[in-house]
Amino acid sequence: MAVPYRTSFNGKLDRLSSLIDRLRVQVSNALVGGSEEQSANFKIFVSKDRSLRLVFSPLVENEPCEPAELTARVGETPLVAANIAISGVGKQLINALPDIISVPLSEEPYLTAVVMPLIEEATLPRCGGQAAFERLCEVVVIRLLRHAMEQGKADTGLLNGLAHPRIASALVAIHEAPGEGWTLEKLAETAGMSRTQFAVTFKELVGATPMGYLATWRLDIARAELEAGRQVKSVANMCGFASPAAFSRAFSRRFGYPPKQRRSQAA
């Protein structure tokens, strides 16, 4: 089966959309100067010369933030503070990011184009401002992911693999069609590499074997689908398992409880 790759507007392989589709971004505004500001994991600072700096400490839902690196530098004042948590099939993506992303906005005009209206919504409250703020934060997160991938901010992990043109083809194939009967040979062919070269390069860049990454991705998707209320049999088929029983064994080994329990909790 041919994998229906998505392309970006310039016709090139879209390396992020299949991941972003499966992320859920929760945003809560934190009043600058209020008690929530200290624990906020997303901040925008302005310096005396009016230059802006964005700082983000990637946070997975229900995991605590480490705010030590999120303080203003000498001469800076906080303009915006928020908590941005990522849930869904997001942990692999977040683990691929640095603990702290600090971006002088003078170096990232495309990011600035989104940040300026975000600052406006936070500092000049109007009707619908909270909804606009939350949606702009989601766009900023997407652009930060793009920034981290294009600037090589991760030494190993998913974004590092997506930055490699050949390995990215295999990763996108996995993301777009998790239920496909992938083998190492098929993935190597998708990447346009020899089996050995592909396996070695994938492991070096991503930090996992191709088949290990595939198994993890399938089960992460499965858990998210079960939480959404989807039937176990349907999830097993969608994620490429030979039978619901095989899916149940793999799911239980990974998470420590059977898939039916996860679905009943979501019901």
C-alpha positions in Angstrom: 0.0 0.0 0.0 1.3 3.4 -0.9 1.5 5.8 2.0 -0.4 9.0 1.3 2.3 11.4 2.3 1.2 14.9 3.0 3.2 17.8 1.5 3.6 21.3 2.6 2.6 24.3 0.5 5.9 24.2 -1.4 5.3 20.6 -2.4 7.9 19.1 -0.1 7.4 16.4 2.5 5.4 17.7 5.5 7.4 16.3 8.4 5.3 17.6 11.3 1.6 17.6 10.4 1.0 13.9 11.2 2.5 14.5 14.6 0.7 17.7 15.3 -2.6 16.1 14.4 -2.2 13.8 17.4 -1.1 16.5 19.9 -3.5 18.2 22.3 -2.2 21.6 23.5 -3.7 23.0 26.7 -3.1 26.6 27.5 -3.8 28.5 30.7 -2.9 32.2 30.9 -0.8 33.3 33.9 -1.1 36.9 35.0 2.2 38.6 34.9 3.1 39.6 38.5 0.6 37.1 39.9 1.2 33.9 41.8 0.9 31.7 38.6 3.8 33.5 36.8 6.5 31.7 38.8 5.5 28.3 37.6 4.6 29.3 34.0 6.6 27.3 31.4 6.1 29.8 28.6 7.3 33.4 28.9 8.0 36.4 26.7 10.4 39.0 28.0 11.1 42.5 26.8 14.5 44.2 27.4 15.3 47.9 27.9 16.0 48.3 24.2 12.5 46.8 23.4 13.9 43.5 22.0 11.9 40.4 22.8 12.9 36.9 23.9 10.7 33.9 24.1 11.4 31.1 26.5 9.6 27.7 26.6 10.2 24.7 28.8 8.3 21.8 27.1 5.8 20.3 29.5 3.9 17.1 29.2 0.5 17.1 30.8 0.6 16.4 34.6 4.4 16.6 34.7 5.8 19.4 36.9 7.7 22.3 35.3 11.2 23.3 36.4 11.1 27.1 36.3 14.8 27.8 37.2 15.7 28.8 33.7 12.5 30.7 33.1 13.5 33.8 34.9 14.2 37.3 33.5 17.7 38.2 32.7 19.2 41.5 33.8 17.3 44.3 32.1 14.4 42.2 31.1 10.7 42.5 32.1 8.1 39.7 31.6 5.3 40.6 29.2 3.5 37.3 28.8 3.4 34.2 31.0 1.4 31.0 30.4 1.3 27.3 31.1 1.3 25.2 27.9 0.9 21.5 28.4 1.0 18.9 25.6 -1.0 15.7 25.8 -2.0 13.0 23.4 0.8 11.3 21.5 3.2 14.0 22.5 5.7 12.6 24.9 8.2 11.4 22.2 8.0 14.7 20.6 8.5 16.7 23.8 11.4 14.4 24.9 13.1 15.2 21.6 13.2 18.9 22.5 15.7 20.6 24.7 14.7 21.2 28.3 14.7 25.0 27.6 14.1 26.7 24.3 15.2 30.4 24.4 14.7 32.4 21.2 15.7 36.0 20.7 12.8 37.0 18.4 15.1 39.3 16.4 16.5 36.1 15.0 13.2 34.5 14.1 11.0 36.9 12.1 8.4 34.1 11.2 8.0 33.4 14.9 7.7 37.1 15.7 4.8 37.4 13.3 2.8 35.1 15.5 4.1 36.3 18.9 3.2 40.0 18.3 -0.6 39.4 18.1 -0.2 37.0 21.1 1.3 39.8 23.1 -1.5 42.1 22.1 -4.1 39.6 23.2 -2.4 39.1 26.6 -1.7 42.8 27.3 -4.8 44.5 25.8 -7.7 42.3 26.9 -10.8 42.3 24.6 -13.8 40.1 23.9 -12.7 36.7 22.8 -9.1 37.4 23.9 -8.6 34.2 25.9 -9.7 32.0 23.0 -7.5 34.0 20.6 -4.6 33.7 23.1 -4.9 29.9 23.3 -5.0 29.4 19.6 -2.1 31.7 19.0 -0.1 29.7 21.6 -0.8 26.5 19.7 0.6 28.1 16.5 3.6 29.3 18.5 4.2 25.7 19.7 4.1 24.5 16.1 6.6 27.1 15.0 8.8 26.3 17.9 8.8 22.7 16.9 9.8 23.7 13.4 12.5 26.0 14.8 13.9 23.2 16.9 14.0 20.8 13.9 15.5 23.3 11.4 18.0 24.7 13.8 19.2 21.3 15.1 18.3 22.0 18.7 18.0 18.3 19.5 21.1 16.0 19.6 19.0 12.8 19.4 15.4 11.9 19.2 12.4 12.3 16.9 13.1 15.9 15.7 16.6 14.9 14.9 15.4 12.1 12.8 12.9 14.3 11.0 15.7 16.8 10.2 17.4 14.1 8.1 15.7 14.0 4.6 15.9 10.2 4.1 15.1 9.1 7.7 12.2 11.7 7.7 10.6 9.8 4.8 10.4 6.6 6.9 9.3 8.4 10.1 6.5 10.2 8.2 5.4 6.9 6.7 5.1 5.4 10.1 3.2 8.4 11.4 0.8 8.5 8.5 0.1 4.7 8.3 0.8 3.0 11.6 -1.3 0.0 10.6 0.7 -0.7 7.5 2.7 -4.0 7.6 6.0 -2.3 8.0 9.2 -4.3 8.0 12.8 -3.1 8.2 13.2 -3.7 4.5 10.1 -1.7 3.6 11.1 1.2 5.7 14.6 1.2 4.3 13.2 1.2 0.8 10.9 4.1 1.7 14.0 6.0 2.9 15.9 5.1 -0.2 18.7 3.5 1.8 20.2 0.0 2.2 18.8 -2.0 5.1 22.0 -1.8 7.1 22.6 1.9 6.4 19.0 2.7 7.3 19.0 0.8 10.6 22.3 2.3 11.8 21.4 5.8 10.8 17.9 5.6 12.3 19.3 4.4 15.6 22.0 7.1 15.7 19.6 9.9 15.0 16.4 8.8 16.7 17.9 6.8 19.6 15.7 3.8 19.0 15.6 1.0 16.4 13.1 1.5 13.5 11.0 -1.4 14.6 11.2 -0.3 18.3 10.1 3.2 17.3 7.2 1.7 15.2 6.0 -0.4 18.2 6.1 2.5 20.6 4.3 4.8 18.1 1.5 2.2 17.6 0.9 1.7 21.3 1.0 5.4 22.0 -1.7 6.0 19.3 -3.6 3.0 20.6 -3.8 4.5 24.1 -4.9 7.8 22.8 -7.6 6.2 20.7 -8.9 4.1 23.6 -9.0 7.3 25.8 -11.2 8.8 23.1 -13.6 5.8 23.5 -12.7 3.8 20.4 -13.4 0.0 20.5 -10.5 -2.3 21.3 -10.9 -4.3 18.1 -11.0 -1.2 16.0 -7.8 0.2 17.6 -6.0 -3.1 17.2 -6.8 -3.2 13.5 -5.9 0.5 13.0 -2.5 0.1 14.7 -1.5 -3.0 12.7 -1.9 -5.8 15.2 -2.7 -9.3 13.9 -5.5 -9.7 16.4 -7.1 -8.1 19.5 -5.4 -10.7 21.6 -2.0 -9.8 20.3 -2.8 -6.1 20.8 -3.9 -6.8 24.4 -0.7 -8.6 25.2 1.5 -5.9 23.8 -0.5 -3.1 25.4 -0.4 -4.8 28.8 3.3 -5.3 28.6 3.9 -1.7 27.8 1.4 0.0 30.2 0.8 -2.5 32.9 -2.9 -2.9 32.4 -5.2 -4.3 29.6 -6.7 -2.0 26.9 -10.2 -2.7 28.0 -9.4 -1.1 31.3 -8.2 2.0 29.6 -11.3 2.3 27.5 -13.6 1.7 30.5 -11.9 4.5 32.3 -12.6 6.8 29.3 -16.2 5.8 29.1 
